């Protein structure tokens, strides 16, 4: 070869070490906040937020407005994503899509509610972006939370614009 096997070996080892340094804080923060979310579920906080979101979700997702179980999964997914815990929201989001599929006349095509849910999920408002905070702490940020107001504005704007385009596409297009 080129005689640079030692450099290659050192690079492989350092990349592995850097990857662990990157991933371990994320895993720790995700586990911690998953526990917080579980406590919030058991204490009724998530259910309280779901009830507050129900009128809006019934308006946004008319295909499933009478399916309380599926609306509950959608609300849970949105609330969990508000705390920046996308990995914890995924199982609930899959249950929401499965519930929406029960009302789908053509299983090969996404319903209007599925598309709207995807918009909400993708551009969702994040109030406390735990993963980004964990990364900033892991890389010794002087103020790991200073960006939060900007993140809230950006994710709120993305959600609003996404929903406006979704409404336009479904009603005006």
VEXVEXNU-454120 format. One record per residue (C-alpha): residue number from 1; residue in one letter; x, y, z. Coordinates in steps of 0.02 Angstrom, whole numbers, always signed. Each point is the difference from the previous one (the first is absolute). Layout:
# VEXVEXNU-454120
> pos / code / east / north / up
> NUM / a / X / Y / Z $
...
# end
This chain:
# VEXVEXNU-454120
> pos / code / east / north / up
> 1 / x / +0 / +0 / +0 $
> 2 / x / +60 / +176 / +35 $
> 3 / x / +82 / -30 / +169 $
> 4 / x / -129 / +104 / +93 $
> 5 / x / -81 / -143 / +95 $
> 6 / x / +44 / +79 / +168 $
> 7 / x / -88 / +162 / -50 $
> 8 / x / -151 / -101 / -55 $
> 9 / x / -3 / -97 / +164 $
> 10 / x / +14 / +159 / +104 $
> 11 / x / -139 / +83 / -101 $
> 12 / x / -117 / -149 / +24 $
> 13 / x / +32 / -1 / +188 $
> 14 / x / -22 / +188 / +17 $
> 15 / x / -162 / +0 / -101 $
> 16 / x / -69 / -137 / +113 $
> 17 / x / +47 / +99 / +155 $
> 18 / x / -75 / +161 / -69 $
> 19 / x / -159 / -92 / -46 $
> 20 / x / -19 / -64 / +177 $
> 21 / x / +33 / +174 / +69 $
> 22 / x / -137 / +64 / -114 $
> 23 / x / -130 / -137 / +27 $
> 24 / x / +13 / -36 / +187 $
> 25 / x / -61 / +172 / +59 $
> 26 / x / -146 / -12 / -122 $
> 27 / x / -48 / -171 / +66 $
> 28 / x / +11 / +61 / +180 $
> 29 / x / -107 / +154 / -32 $
> 30 / x / -126 / -100 / -102 $
> 31 / x / -17 / -129 / +139 $
> 32 / x / -19 / +136 / +131 $
> 33 / x / -135 / +93 / -96 $
> 34 / x / -88 / -160 / -49 $
> 35 / x / -15 / -30 / +186 $
> 36 / x / -68 / +175 / +25 $
> 37 / x / -128 / -29 / -138 $
> 38 / x / -51 / -165 / +81 $
> 39 / x / -26 / +89 / +166 $
> 40 / x / -102 / +133 / -92 $
> 41 / x / -106 / -138 / -77 $
> 42 / x / -30 / -84 / +168 $
> 43 / x / -42 / +165 / +87 $
> 44 / x / -125 / +50 / -134 $
> 45 / x / +99 / +148 / -68 $
> 46 / x / +5 / -72 / -176 $
> 47 / x / -186 / -40 / +7 $
> 48 / x / -34 / +180 / +55 $
> 49 / x / +100 / +66 / -149 $
> 50 / x / -88 / -122 / -116 $
> 51 / x / -171 / +64 / +57 $
> 52 / x / +56 / +180 / -32 $
> 53 / x / +56 / -47 / -176 $
> 54 / x / -155 / -103 / -43 $
> 55 / x / -106 / +141 / -76 $
> 56 / x / +144 / +56 / -112 $
> 57 / x / +40 / -179 / -52 $
> 58 / x / -182 / -37 / -41 $
> 59 / x / +3 / +152 / -115 $
> 60 / x / +168 / -42 / -80 $
> 61 / x / -36 / -186 / -18 $
> 62 / x / -184 / -12 / -52 $
> 63 / x / +19 / -178 / -66 $
> 64 / x / +25 / -63 / +178 $
> 65 / x / -91 / +132 / +104 $
> 66 / x / -108 / -133 / +85 $
> 67 / x / +143 / -123 / +34 $
> 68 / x / +55 / +50 / +175 $
> 69 / x / +133 / -135 / +12 $
> 70 / x / +87 / +55 / -160 $
> 71 / x / -16 / +184 / +47 $
> 72 / x / +81 / -44 / +166 $
> 73 / x / +147 / -80 / -90 $
> 74 / x / +18 / +154 / -111 $
> 75 / x / -6 / +117 / +150 $
> 76 / x / +126 / -106 / +95 $
> 77 / x / +117 / +1 / -149 $
> 78 / x / -11 / +189 / -15 $
> 79 / x / +26 / +28 / +187 $
> 80 / x / +150 / -117 / +8 $
> 81 / x / +75 / +85 / -153 $
> 82 / x / -22 / +168 / +87 $
> 83 / x / +130 / -61 / +123 $
> 84 / x / +121 / -47 / -138 $
> 85 / x / -19 / -187 / +27 $
> 86 / x / -30 / -58 / -178 $
> 87 / x / +60 / -176 / +37 $
> 88 / x / -125 / -16 / +142 $
> 89 / x / -139 / +70 / -110 $
> 90 / x / +27 / -124 / -141 $
> 91 / x / -96 / -149 / +74 $
> 92 / x / -149 / +112 / +41 $
> 93 / x / +8 / +77 / -173 $
> 94 / x / -4 / -173 / -80 $
> 95 / x / -153 / -42 / +104 $
> 96 / x / -82 / +162 / -59 $
> 97 / x / +32 / -44 / -182 $
> 98 / x / -65 / -177 / +30 $
> 99 / x / -158 / +75 / +77 $
> 100 / x / -21 / +117 / -148 $
> 101 / x / +20 / -145 / -119 $
> 102 / x / -160 / -77 / +72 $
> 103 / x / -96 / +147 / -76 $
> 104 / x / +90 / -5 / -167 $
> 105 / x / -108 / -53 / -149 $
> 106 / x / +157 / -29 / -106 $
> 107 / x / +138 / -80 / +104 $
> 108 / x / +130 / +35 / -136 $
> 109 / x / -26 / +188 / +12 $
> 110 / x / +28 / +115 / +149 $
> 111 / x / -156 / +86 / +65 $
> 112 / x / -13 / +187 / +25 $
> 113 / x / +20 / -25 / +188 $
> 114 / x / +157 / -105 / -26 $
> 115 / x / +79 / +137 / -104 $
> 116 / x / -48 / +134 / +127 $
> 117 / x / +71 / -108 / +140 $
> 118 / x / +162 / -17 / -97 $
> 119 / x / +7 / +190 / -17 $
> 120 / x / -29 / +19 / +187 $
> 121 / x / +129 / -133 / +39 $
> 122 / x / +133 / +67 / -118 $
> 123 / x / -15 / +185 / +38 $
> 124 / x / -63 / -23 / +177 $
> 125 / x / +21 / +133 / +131 $
> 126 / x / +143 / -42 / +117 $
> 127 / x / -4 / +88 / +168 $
> 128 / x / +147 / -90 / +79 $
> 129 / x / +120 / -78 / -127 $
> 130 / x / +83 / -125 / +115 $
> 131 / x / +112 / -83 / -131 $
> 132 / x / +77 / +164 / -56 $
> 133 / x / +24 / +55 / +180 $
> 134 / x / +88 / -165 / +37 $
> 135 / x / +116 / +24 / -148 $
> 136 / x / +40 / +178 / +51 $
> 137 / x / +38 / -57 / +178 $
> 138 / x / +107 / -144 / -65 $
> 139 / x / +102 / +123 / -103 $
> 140 / x / +21 / +121 / +146 $
> 141 / x / -115 / +139 / -59 $
> 142 / x / +9 / +151 / +114 $
> 143 / x / -189 / +18 / -6 $
> 144 / x / -79 / -161 / -61 $
> 145 / x / -177 / +69 / +3 $
> 146 / x / +24 / +173 / -74 $
> 147 / x / -71 / -53 / -169 $
> 148 / x / -168 / -60 / +69 $
> 149 / x / -101 / +158 / -43 $
> 150 / x / +64 / -10 / -179 $
> 151 / x / -41 / -186 / -9 $
> 152 / x / -177 / +34 / +60 $
> 153 / x / -24 / +138 / -129 $
> 154 / x / +74 / -106 / -139 $
> 155 / x / -102 / -156 / +39 $
> 156 / x / -160 / +100 / +27 $
> 157 / x / +27 / +86 / -168 $
> 158 / x / +35 / -165 / -87 $
> 159 / x / -159 / -74 / +74 $
> 160 / x / -106 / +149 / -46 $
> 161 / x / +64 / +11 / -178 $
> 162 / x / -15 / -189 / -20 $
> 163 / x / -180 / +2 / +61 $
> 164 / x / -44 / +148 / -111 $
> 165 / x / +70 / -88 / -153 $
> 166 / x / -89 / -160 / +52 $
> 167 / x / -167 / +94 / +15 $
> 168 / x / +28 / +87 / -166 $
> 169 / x / +43 / -164 / -85 $
> 170 / x / -150 / -92 / +72 $
> 171 / x / -129 / +139 / -21 $
> 172 / x / +58 / +128 / -126 $
> 173 / x / +99 / -104 / -123 $
# end
